[in-house]
Amino acid sequence: MTQIPSLTQQQLELLRLAKKDTVAELRLSYEFPVLDDNVPSGGHPPFIQELIDHHFIQVQVKETVIRASEFQQENWTEFCDEIDYPSQADWDRWRQGFISQLGEGFESLMTPGKGLGQFTKVWI
């Protein structure tokens, strides 16, 4: 049996949904940091690639767009739920917490900018 160690809650939910109805097609979009403004990143994130390698999923690439990180924006929005007027100090506090939650290897690529509202540019 193949074991994939230390899955995040989102990854476990994705697997649960995929296993629930194995004949259904599950649409998934994910963010990947922009390394070159002109060319989308090659390959898949390690977790997705491992699922492909073990034939757990099949991948079909439909389109790639560049935009600010939706994951960072959602995380920032949740952080600001109780704050009426977010300030640079709030951004700095959120940014430090966000960076500390990132996995190894993503830190330099997915770090939000120091200025208020500077989300990382990603390929989706």
matplotlib code that plots the C-alpha trace (Angstrom):
import matplotlib.pyplot as plt

x = [0.0, 1.3, 1.5, 1.7, 3.0, 1.9, -1.0, -2.6, -6.3, -7.0, -5.1, -7.0, -10.3, -9.3, -8.5, -11.8, -13.8, -12.0, -12.5, -16.2, -17.1, -14.4, -16.2, -16.8, -14.4, -13.0, -11.9, -8.9, -7.0, -3.8, -1.4, 2.3, 4.7, 5.7, 9.4, 9.4, 6.8, 6.7, 6.5, 4.3, 6.1, 6.9, 5.7, 3.4, 3.8, 5.3, 2.1, 0.2, 3.1, 3.2, -0.5, 0.1, 3.1, 1.1, -1.8, -4.2, -5.2, -5.0, -4.2, -5.5, -4.2, -6.9, -5.5, -3.0, -3.5, -1.3, -2.7, -2.2, -2.3, -5.9, -4.7, -2.9, -5.9, -8.3, -6.0, -5.7, -9.4, -10.0, -7.3, -9.1, -12.6, -12.4, -10.5, -12.4, -9.5, -6.5, -3.2, 0.4, 1.0, -1.8, -0.3, 3.1, 1.7, -0.4, 2.6, 4.9, 2.2, 1.6, 5.3, 5.7, 2.9, 4.5, 6.1, 9.8, 10.8, 7.9, 9.1, 11.1, 8.5, 5.2, 6.1, 3.7, 5.4, 6.2, 3.8, 0.1, -1.8, 1.3, 0.2, 2.5, 2.0, 1.2, 0.3, -3.1]
y = [0.0, 3.4, 5.8, 9.6, 11.1, 14.3, 15.4, 18.7, 19.0, 20.3, 17.4, 14.9, 16.5, 16.3, 12.6, 12.0, 13.7, 11.8, 8.5, 9.2, 9.0, 7.4, 7.8, 11.5, 14.1, 16.4, 19.8, 21.1, 24.4, 25.1, 28.0, 27.8, 30.7, 32.7, 32.1, 33.7, 36.2, 34.8, 31.1, 29.0, 26.8, 23.3, 20.3, 19.9, 20.5, 17.5, 16.3, 16.4, 14.7, 11.9, 11.2, 11.1, 8.8, 6.4, 6.5, 7.9, 10.8, 11.8, 15.4, 17.4, 21.0, 23.3, 26.8, 28.8, 32.3, 34.6, 36.5, 37.3, 34.4, 33.5, 31.4, 34.4, 36.6, 34.2, 33.8, 37.6, 38.1, 35.6, 37.3, 40.6, 39.4, 41.1, 44.2, 47.2, 49.1, 46.9, 48.7, 48.0, 46.7, 44.2, 43.2, 42.7, 40.5, 38.5, 38.2, 36.8, 34.3, 33.3, 32.8, 30.6, 28.3, 27.8, 24.4, 24.1, 25.1, 27.5, 30.2, 32.2, 31.6, 32.2, 35.0, 37.9, 41.3, 43.7, 46.4, 46.2, 44.1, 42.8, 39.2, 36.8, 36.5, 32.9, 30.7, 29.1]
z = [0.0, -0.9, 2.0, 1.5, 4.8, 6.5, 4.3, 5.0, 5.8, 2.3, 0.7, 2.9, 1.9, -1.8, -1.5, 0.4, -2.3, -5.1, -3.3, -2.6, -6.3, -8.3, -11.7, -11.3, -12.7, -10.0, -11.1, -9.3, -9.7, -7.9, -7.5, -8.5, -7.9, -10.9, -11.7, -15.1, -16.2, -19.8, -19.2, -16.8, -14.4, -15.7, -13.9, -10.9, -7.2, -5.4, -3.9, -7.2, -9.0, -6.4, -7.0, -10.7, -10.3, -8.3, -10.8, -8.2, -10.5, -14.1, -15.0, -17.9, -18.2, -19.6, -19.2, -17.2, -16.0, -13.9, -11.0, -7.3, -4.9, -4.1, -1.1, 0.4, -0.2, 1.4, 4.4, 4.7, 4.5, 7.4, 9.4, 8.9, 9.9, 13.3, 12.1, 10.8, 9.1, 8.5, 8.8, 7.8, 11.3, 10.8, 7.5, 9.1, 11.9, 9.4, 7.0, 9.7, 10.8, 7.2, 6.4, 9.6, 8.3, 4.9, 4.2, 3.5, 0.0, -0.6, 1.8, -0.7, -3.5, -1.8, 0.6, 0.4, -0.2, 2.7, 1.5, 2.5, -0.1, -1.9, -2.7, -4.5, -8.2, -9.2, -12.1, -11.7]

ax = plt.figure().add_subplot(projection="3d")
ax.plot(x, y, z, "-o")
ax.set_aspect("equal")
plt.show()
